[in-house]
Amino acid sequence: MANIYTTDVVTTNSIPTSGLLDNTSSFPPLNAYKMILTPKPGEMIQAAQFKNVEQLVQGGGIFELSLNGTPNSHTQWPSKIQFVMSGLGSVDTTTTSGYKEFPGIYKIVFVDSTNPTNDVNWELVSNPNNIVYMWIYFGKNETTGIDSLNDINIDLDIDYHPDPFTLAQTTASGPVLTPIITNFNI
């Protein structure tokens, strides 16, 4: 059986009816729009357990995990997990922005309510009343706003997994680059 969670929408700022674009480098997004995911009775949930996010609308697609250490990523294990639309930043000469565009949301960030400072020693078992905030970044991409909230109808499919992301799964890794010295003076 699918896990279905109660969600509440909270925003502390008025959302304009046109020209909405959230700055990709700021957290939380300036629109202050978030959904609250509340666990079912007797269950505990955390941000790192929500995976495989997809926009189920025309022009939508799969969200990819944004690794800590990559540009404009807000991912910080264990309690702040960011997803961006697959292909975000890709060149697309058929759009007015010159980049791939999406139906209205280009990024989301899941955050644990009981770990706002993102303490790496935080454990879900010690915080059974945790709820998860899902912050939503509006825009067709990082440079192009949506014309109107009235024109978008977003259907998100978000999978819950009992095994949360690990630190290694959320961190960018790669080869350590050592500069080659070709000349020096004494």
C-alpha positions in Angstrom: 0.0 0.0 0.0 1.3 3.5 -0.8 2.2 5.9 1.9 -0.1 8.8 1.6 0.6 11.8 3.8 -1.5 14.8 4.9 -0.1 18.0 3.5 -0.8 21.6 4.6 0.4 24.6 2.6 2.0 27.4 4.4 3.3 30.7 3.1 4.3 33.8 5.1 4.5 36.0 2.0 1.8 36.9 -0.5 2.5 35.1 -3.8 2.2 37.4 -6.8 -0.1 36.3 -9.6 2.5 37.0 -12.2 6.2 37.1 -12.8 7.2 34.7 -10.0 10.8 33.4 -9.9 12.6 32.2 -6.8 16.4 32.8 -6.5 18.1 29.4 -6.7 20.9 30.4 -4.3 18.6 31.6 -1.4 17.1 29.3 1.2 14.3 29.4 2.1 12.9 30.6 -1.2 11.7 34.2 -1.1 8.1 33.1 -1.8 8.2 31.3 1.6 5.9 28.6 0.1 6.2 25.2 1.8 4.1 22.1 2.2 4.1 20.3 5.6 4.3 16.5 5.4 2.8 15.0 8.5 3.4 11.4 9.5 0.7 8.9 9.9 -0.2 8.0 13.6 2.6 5.9 15.1 5.0 6.6 12.3 8.2 8.7 12.2 9.4 10.4 9.0 12.4 12.5 8.0 13.5 14.6 5.0 16.1 12.1 3.8 13.4 9.4 3.4 11.6 11.2 0.5 13.1 10.1 -2.8 12.2 9.7 -6.5 10.3 12.9 -7.1 8.5 13.5 -10.4 6.3 16.2 -11.9 3.4 14.4 -13.5 2.3 17.1 -15.9 3.0 17.9 -19.5 6.6 19.1 -19.8 7.4 17.8 -16.3 9.8 15.0 -15.5 12.1 13.6 -12.9 13.7 15.5 -10.1 17.3 14.5 -9.3 19.1 14.6 -6.0 21.3 17.7 -5.8 24.5 16.7 -4.0 26.1 18.8 -1.2 29.1 20.6 -2.7 27.6 21.3 -6.1 26.6 24.8 -7.2 23.4 26.2 -5.7 22.7 23.0 -3.7 21.1 23.4 -0.3 21.6 19.7 0.5 23.1 19.2 3.9 22.9 15.7 5.4 21.0 14.6 7.5 18.1 17.0 7.5 18.1 19.1 4.3 17.7 17.3 1.0 17.3 19.2 -2.3 16.0 17.9 -5.7 16.2 19.8 -9.0 14.5 19.0 -12.3 16.6 16.7 -14.5 18.2 18.8 -17.2 18.0 22.0 -15.2 20.6 24.4 -16.8 20.7 22.5 -20.1 20.7 24.6 -23.3 17.5 24.5 -25.3 17.4 26.8 -28.3 13.6 26.3 -28.7 12.8 28.4 -25.5 13.0 32.1 -25.1 15.4 31.7 -22.1 17.7 29.5 -24.1 17.6 26.9 -21.4 15.3 23.9 -20.7 12.0 25.0 -19.1 9.6 23.2 -16.8 5.9 23.7 -15.9 6.3 25.8 -12.8 8.6 24.2 -10.2 12.3 23.7 -10.8 13.5 22.8 -7.4 12.3 21.5 -4.0 14.0 21.2 -0.6 12.9 18.8 2.1 13.8 19.9 5.7 13.3 18.2 9.1 11.3 20.4 11.5 13.2 19.3 14.6 16.6 19.9 13.1 16.6 23.5 11.8 20.4 23.9 12.4 21.1 20.7 10.6 23.0 19.1 13.5 24.9 16.0 12.0 24.3 14.1 15.3 20.5 14.5 15.0 18.6 11.2 15.0 15.0 10.6 14.0 14.5 8.1 16.9 15.2 10.9 19.4 12.7 13.2 17.6 9.5 11.2 17.1 7.4 14.4 16.5 9.4 15.4 13.5 7.4 16.7 10.5 8.9 17.4 7.1 8.8 20.8 5.3 8.9 20.7 1.5 10.0 24.2 0.2 9.0 24.8 -3.4 11.0 27.0 -5.8 8.7 28.5 -8.5 10.0 29.2 -12.0 10.4 27.6 -15.4 14.1 27.4 -14.7 16.7 29.3 -12.7 16.4 32.4 -14.9 12.7 32.4 -16.1 9.7 33.1 -13.9 6.3 31.7 -14.3 3.7 34.0 -15.8 0.9 33.2 -13.3 0.1 30.8 -10.5 -3.3 30.5 -12.1 -1.8 28.9 -15.1 0.0 26.1 -13.4 -1.3 22.8 -12.1 1.5 20.8 -10.5 1.1 17.1 -9.7 4.1 15.8 -7.8 4.7 12.1 -7.1 7.1 11.7 -4.2 8.2 8.3 -3.0 8.8 7.5 0.7 11.5 5.0 1.6 12.1 3.6 5.1 15.9 3.8 4.5 17.0 7.4 4.4 19.8 8.8 2.2 23.2 8.4 3.8 25.9 11.0 4.0 27.8 9.4 1.2 24.8 9.4 -1.1 24.2 13.1 -0.6 27.8 14.4 -0.9 29.6 15.2 -4.2 32.7 13.1 -4.6 35.4 13.0 -7.1 39.1 12.7 -7.6 41.4 14.9 -5.6 43.2 17.1 -8.0 46.8 17.7 -7.3 48.4 20.5 -9.3 51.5 19.6 -11.4 54.4 21.9 -10.7 56.4 22.5 -13.9 58.7 25.2 -12.7 59.7 26.9 -9.4 62.2 29.5 -8.2 64.4 29.3 -5.1 
